[in-house]
């Protein structure tokens, strides 16, 4: 894992963050989601669900050790044409 400086943001995070660049694999545990649509267009659809999107993420450390964390997907954001950012909230220990 390569540590790097974080870019400052004006947010209200509950815990301190450390920038780390490491290979990650995400396994989706949630197969389907049900909800209600908010809007629709020719380009896409926005809908809301009260169901959690359960995931397991595996993070490979520099030593080669793989750590596994379970949690829920709390944000998915298109960053560019070729990049998507995903935020996972880990389950409490």
Backbone torsions as a table, in degrees:
resi	resn	phi	psi	omega
1	UNK	NA	132.5	177.1
2	UNK	-101.3	121.5	176.6
3	UNK	-83.9	146.8	179.1
4	UNK	-145.3	162.9	178.1
5	UNK	-68.5	143.3	176.8
6	UNK	-86.2	152.7	174.3
7	UNK	-89.2	126.3	-176.5
8	UNK	-61.9	137.4	175.9
9	UNK	-134.5	152.7	178.6
10	UNK	-96.1	79.0	-179.4
11	UNK	-129.2	177.8	-176.3
12	UNK	-115.6	61.3	-178.5
13	UNK	-72.7	143.8	-178.8
14	UNK	-78.9	-26.0	-179.5
15	UNK	-134.5	158.1	177.9
16	UNK	-67.2	148.6	178.8
17	UNK	-114.8	151.4	175.2
18	UNK	-129.6	125.3	179.8
19	UNK	-71.9	123.7	-180.0
20	UNK	-138.3	130.9	176.9
21	UNK	-107.1	111.7	-177.5
22	UNK	-148.3	152.3	176.1
23	UNK	-63.9	134.7	-179.3
24	UNK	-130.3	139.8	172.5
25	UNK	-122.2	131.5	179.6
26	UNK	-113.3	133.2	175.4
27	UNK	-112.3	122.9	178.3
28	UNK	-82.8	126.8	177.6
29	UNK	-96.4	-19.9	179.9
30	UNK	-89.5	119.5	-177.9
31	UNK	-88.8	-36.8	-179.7
32	UNK	-137.9	154.3	176.4
33	UNK	-130.7	138.7	175.5
34	UNK	-119.4	146.7	179.6
35	UNK	-171.3	-161.9	179.1
36	UNK	-121.2	137.0	179.2
37	UNK	-72.5	150.1	174.9
38	UNK	-105.3	-45.4	177.1
39	UNK	-157.7	162.7	-179.1
40	UNK	-145.3	146.4	175.2
41	UNK	-145.0	-179.1	176.3
42	UNK	-64.6	-25.4	-176.5
43	UNK	-86.6	-22.5	-178.1
44	UNK	171.7	-167.9	-173.8
45	UNK	-141.0	141.5	171.3
46	UNK	-115.6	126.7	175.3
47	UNK	-139.6	160.8	-178.0
48	UNK	-118.9	143.5	177.4
49	UNK	-134.7	150.5	175.2
50	UNK	-98.2	0.2	-179.3
51	UNK	-85.1	134.8	177.1
52	UNK	-73.4	146.1	174.2
53	UNK	-95.5	96.0	-175.8
54	UNK	-77.1	135.9	-179.0
55	UNK	-140.9	161.9	166.7
56	UNK	-125.9	131.8	177.3
57	UNK	-116.8	141.5	176.4
58	UNK	-115.5	126.6	-178.8
59	UNK	-115.0	123.2	179.6
60	UNK	-91.4	120.3	178.5
61	UNK	-81.9	165.7	179.1
62	UNK	-56.4	-33.9	-179.2
63	UNK	-69.1	-12.2	-176.8
64	UNK	98.2	-12.7	178.3
65	UNK	-66.8	139.8	178.2
66	UNK	-109.4	123.0	175.9
67	UNK	-101.1	138.6	-178.1
68	UNK	-114.4	135.0	-179.4
69	UNK	-131.2	137.3	173.7
70	UNK	-105.1	153.4	-179.4
71	UNK	178.9	-154.1	179.2
72	UNK	-135.9	143.7	176.8
73	UNK	-72.1	123.2	-177.9
74	UNK	-113.1	-13.8	176.7
75	UNK	-157.3	140.2	173.2
76	UNK	-134.9	122.3	-174.0
77	UNK	-137.2	128.6	175.3
78	UNK	-71.6	121.7	-177.2
79	UNK	-94.3	-34.0	178.1
80	UNK	-159.8	-176.4	178.7
81	UNK	-59.4	-28.8	-174.2
82	UNK	-118.3	9.9	-175.6
83	UNK	-139.3	137.5	177.0
84	UNK	-127.7	133.0	176.4
85	UNK	-99.3	136.5	179.7
86	UNK	-126.6	134.9	177.8
87	UNK	-114.6	132.6	-179.7
88	UNK	-120.4	131.9	173.1
89	UNK	-97.8	117.7	-178.4
90	UNK	-71.3	148.7	172.9
91	UNK	-66.2	147.4	176.2
92	UNK	-61.1	148.6	178.4
93	UNK	-65.5	NA	NA
